[in-house]
């Protein structure tokens, strides 16, 4: 498999795995959980280094996943006290975990090169170089891992579609019909944590955060139907992956950064030209309405008979 | 500034860091209120990430790598990012968290692309630009402190002068608009103040930990007070105390300052969330347990009183049978009643002591009054439409109406 195809496929798989969960995060107003997870995994990597003295991907992903899940559950618990709002709970938990990680590095691991760039912030350009032989063909390890995650997310969203939909839009109602909103919210967050951690290792944190938030937010501007929103999110994710790679190669810039910028560009376009919620559509709507009100007012104040011939 | 640093009984570099942390804590504590209470706690996160393209552009434009230029670039990018956040929220149906996320990831992606571009131009001077995102309090200079102090003084004075307008916009933007306040300008002003706080903190604790410095003091102060005029100064105070404690601890343990300050802050928040009087998790759990115990005890006393009225004083086993309560729970309650001197035992038969009987009567009277209220309350013709407090009906209705209620109940029976 060529390196180009391999990189695009890796990014596309991240876009798929993230795009399935992103819409739910945006609709539940917890979009920034993904950013929290990207910082909160640091102590996991340090702990794995201290115990096993390794930076091999699978143990690191395992350690990071433990802290990612700890992070999302701690946020959920803090929010559950009703004393701290969701956004503040996120802002309290992840800097604390990140601090633990930084202290762990300076205290116990400063003699080795355990910096952020080379561990959690993986680089997508290097993803084709680590390969696994599958049925005689050398396939990039990131593609194998991410296909697994994407498959699990597809199963999760398809099997629990009704449940996720109900708990997202009407938690009270779903409780009365016996679907626990708390349980599903935790399930979603744990899925986000695992997806993010696996993807960090192959494409770097910022691209994962971007693909979890930006395509879903863009789709939210374009449609009101949930399944359409998920489909649009996936489409935008793949467009970002392909166009971003093409752009990065043609100007010789960071691949992850370019993919993020394409996603941002899609968002900006939707913000202006979305047929129902775009800036242009809204201002046209406003103008039409004010004109019709003015016309009615003008008709109403005209004296009887004077306007009969118009 | 120099004399203040000399006054502290600390080595010079430590003293600079401690003063810096105090300034930062105070400023971030006071300004963070305007992020947390508007449910935009993570604005600091987006602003901190948007510093990266700012730093890169400042370097590209000037070619210089001195602190002032790069921080100015970061500040400009922060303001642009902040305006975009406000703009996206106002003009579309995107909620604050998604708007913050979009700005955060777009700006950071842009920053990465710019950094790779700078690197590819082979400018030997560019190394370490991204290090500005991770604070190094140890590199703090006295000159930085003066800049921080001036920025803090300006922004805190602004908050004090605009307090009423900011408060109204914070809690009820629609009302604020209807009384003629410039809501948009004030919202931008609040976000601009946050930009100042983030820029102040960038050098001391770093971008990521700055998020915590904005949120920790406010959340802690909010558990202790309910009025903005109190929350604001308390939050500034907590911020300063957390900053100084963290700086001192990190100097003693020879650890990086930022993470230690953040962890101290996290402990303070957890303590407040658990213990805050009237609100904290433990306080609420204890109150619930106390209320349950009281209800149970009163119930058992009334059971005994009714049983004595109906026949011979009951034994504990009989009481359990009649009242249908779990015998083990009952034994525990009886032991408590013994301790409080409410019970007089006659062999294994149970009597109420004098004070026990009085307490049981009080409970019964309260219950009767409540059933009288449910049955005859409508006949009372209260002068206003108040809803009385069921746990103490007599006090909330007043003696006059309580007596009339009792009279109505007696007449009926």
Contacts between the chains, C-beta under 8 A, distances in Angstrom:
chain1	res1	chain2	res2	distance
A	26	B	95	7.9
A	26	B	98	5.1
A	29	B	95	5.4
A	29	B	97	5.1
A	29	B	98	7.7
A	30	B	97	6.8
A	31	B	97	4.8
A	31	B	98	4.7
A	31	B	100	7.8
A	31	B	101	4.4
A	32	B	42	5.0
A	32	B	45	7.1
A	32	B	97	5.3
A	32	B	100	6.4
A	32	B	101	5.4
A	32	B	104	7.9
A	34	B	101	7.7
A	35	B	42	7.6
A	35	B	45	6.4
A	35	B	101	6.9
A	35	B	104	6.5
A	39	B	208	5.9
A	78	B	273	7.4
A	81	B	273	6.3
A	81	B	281	5.5
A	83	B	223	6.4
A	83	B	273	5.4
A	83	B	276	7.9
A	83	B	279	6.4
A	83	B	280	7.6
A	83	B	281	7.2
A	84	B	219	5.8
A	84	B	273	6.6
A	85	B	36	7.8
A	85	B	39	5.8
A	85	B	41	7.5
A	87	B	36	8.0
A	87	B	39	5.4
A	87	B	40	6.7
A	87	B	41	4.2
A	87	B	42	5.7
A	87	B	96	7.6
A	87	B	97	6.2
A	88	B	36	5.4
A	88	B	41	4.4
A	88	B	215	5.5
A	88	B	218	7.8
A	88	B	219	5.4
A	90	B	41	7.1
A	90	B	42	6.3
A	91	B	41	4.1
A	91	B	42	5.4
A	91	B	44	7.3
A	91	B	45	7.1
A	91	B	211	5.2
A	91	B	212	6.7
A	91	B	214	7.4
A	91	B	215	4.1
A	92	B	212	6.8
A	92	B	215	5.9
A	92	B	216	6.7
A	92	B	219	6.5
A	92	B	266	6.5
A	92	B	269	5.9
A	94	B	211	7.7
A	95	B	208	6.2
A	95	B	209	5.3
A	95	B	211	5.3
A	95	B	212	3.5
A	95	B	262	5.1
A	95	B	266	7.7
A	96	B	212	6.9
A	96	B	262	6.2
A	96	B	263	6.2
A	96	B	266	4.0
A	98	B	208	5.8
A	98	B	209	7.2
A	98	B	259	7.6
A	98	B	262	7.9
A	99	B	209	6.4
A	99	B	212	7.8
A	99	B	258	7.3
A	99	B	259	3.5
A	99	B	260	7.5
A	99	B	262	4.3
A	99	B	263	5.1
A	99	B	266	7.8
A	100	B	259	7.5
A	100	B	263	7.1
A	102	B	256	6.3
A	102	B	258	7.5
A	102	B	259	4.5
A	103	B	255	5.9
A	103	B	256	7.1
A	103	B	259	5.0
A	103	B	260	7.2
A	103	B	263	7.5
A	106	B	255	6.3
A	106	B	256	5.6
A	107	B	255	6.9
A	206	B	105	6.5
A	206	B	108	5.1
A	206	B	109	6.4
A	206	B	112	6.7
A	207	B	109	7.9
A	209	B	101	7.5
A	209	B	104	7.5
A	209	B	105	5.4
A	210	B	105	3.8
A	210	B	106	7.7
A	210	B	108	7.9
A	210	B	109	6.1
A	213	B	98	6.5
A	213	B	101	3.7
A	213	B	102	6.3
A	213	B	104	7.9
A	213	B	105	5.8
A	214	B	101	7.4
A	214	B	102	5.5
A	214	B	105	5.7
A	214	B	106	7.1
A	216	B	98	7.8
A	217	B	94	6.0
A	217	B	98	4.5
A	217	B	99	8.0
A	217	B	101	7.0
A	217	B	102	5.4
A	220	B	93	7.4
A	220	B	94	6.9
A	220	B	98	7.3
A	221	B	92	6.2
A	221	B	93	7.4
A	221	B	94	7.1
A	251	B	117	7.7
A	252	B	116	7.7
A	252	B	120	5.7
A	253	B	113	4.6
A	253	B	116	4.8
A	253	B	117	5.7
A	253	B	120	7.7
A	254	B	112	4.6
A	254	B	113	5.4
A	254	B	115	7.4
A	254	B	116	4.1
A	256	B	109	7.3
A	256	B	112	6.5
A	257	B	109	4.6
A	257	B	110	7.1
A	257	B	111	7.6
A	257	B	112	3.5
A	257	B	113	3.8
A	257	B	116	6.7
A	258	B	109	7.6
A	258	B	113	6.0
A	259	B	109	7.6
A	260	B	105	5.8
A	260	B	106	6.8
A	260	B	108	7.3
A	260	B	109	2.8
A	260	B	110	7.9
A	260	B	112	7.6
A	261	B	106	7.1
A	261	B	109	5.0
A	261	B	110	6.1
A	261	B	113	6.2
A	263	B	105	7.6
A	263	B	106	7.9
A	263	B	109	7.9
A	264	B	102	7.1
A	264	B	105	7.2
A	264	B	106	3.6
A	264	B	109	6.5
A	264	B	110	7.8
A	267	B	102	5.8
A	267	B	106	7.4
A	271	B	88	6.9
A	271	B	91	7.6
A	271	B	92	6.0
A	277	B	92	5.9
A	277	B	93	5.6
A	278	B	92	8.0
A	279	B	91	5.7
A	279	B	92	7.4
A	282	B	91	7.6
